[in-house]
Amino acid sequence: MISPTEEDEYTKHAHQTQEEKVPKGKQKQQGEEVLKAQTKHFESIITQLAQSLGGQLETTNAQIQQLT
């Protein structure tokens, strides 16, 4: 599950960039920070999905073994 800290970090960077009028040079840096936060957020989601699918695969394989 995505930790509240990761979710907060992602939300903070996303909102900060949208709400502030930032000089051009700093926009790039903030954009990179937002991208890193988004990447970390999505990696967490992908990891969770992979773990869930792995568990479902094990359950399905066990059910198949019982039927054969």
C-alpha positions as CSV (number, residue, x, y, z in Angstrom):
1,M,0.0,0.0,0.0
2,I,1.2,3.5,-0.7
3,S,2.3,5.2,2.5
4,P,0.7,8.4,3.5
5,T,4.1,10.1,3.4
6,E,4.6,9.1,-0.3
7,E,1.1,10.3,-1.2
8,D,1.7,13.6,0.7
9,E,5.1,14.2,-1.0
10,Y,3.5,13.6,-4.4
11,T,0.6,15.9,-3.7
12,K,2.8,18.6,-2.2
13,H,5.0,18.8,-5.3
14,A,2.1,18.7,-7.7
15,H,0.2,21.4,-6.0
16,Q,3.2,23.6,-5.2
17,T,4.2,23.7,-8.9
18,Q,0.6,24.5,-10.0
19,E,-0.1,27.2,-7.4
20,E,3.1,29.2,-7.4
21,K,4.4,31.7,-10.0
22,V,8.0,30.6,-10.3
23,P,10.9,32.0,-12.2
24,K,11.7,30.0,-15.3
25,G,15.0,28.6,-14.0
26,K,13.3,27.2,-10.9
27,Q,10.4,25.8,-12.9
28,K,12.7,23.3,-14.5
29,Q,14.0,22.2,-11.1
30,Q,10.5,22.0,-9.6
31,G,9.3,20.1,-12.7
32,E,12.1,17.6,-12.2
33,E,11.2,17.2,-8.5
34,V,7.5,16.6,-9.4
35,L,8.5,14.1,-12.0
36,K,10.7,12.2,-9.5
37,A,7.8,12.3,-7.0
38,Q,5.4,11.0,-9.6
39,T,7.8,8.3,-10.7
40,K,8.2,7.1,-7.1
41,H,4.4,7.2,-6.6
42,F,3.8,5.1,-9.8
43,E,6.6,2.7,-8.9
44,S,4.8,2.1,-5.6
45,I,1.6,1.4,-7.3
46,I,3.2,-1.0,-9.8
47,T,5.0,-2.8,-7.0
48,Q,1.6,-3.2,-5.2
49,L,0.0,-4.5,-8.3
50,A,2.8,-7.0,-8.9
51,Q,2.6,-8.3,-5.4
52,S,-1.2,-8.6,-5.7
53,L,-1.0,-10.5,-9.0
54,G,1.7,-12.7,-7.5
55,G,-0.6,-13.7,-4.7
56,Q,-3.4,-14.3,-7.0
57,L,-1.2,-16.5,-9.2
58,E,-0.2,-18.6,-6.2
59,T,-3.8,-19.0,-5.1
60,T,-4.8,-20.0,-8.7
61,N,-2.0,-22.5,-8.9
62,A,-3.0,-24.0,-5.6
63,Q,-6.6,-24.4,-6.7
64,I,-5.4,-26.0,-10.0
65,Q,-3.3,-28.5,-8.0
66,Q,-6.4,-29.4,-5.9
67,L,-8.4,-30.1,-9.0
68,T,-5.8,-32.3,-10.7
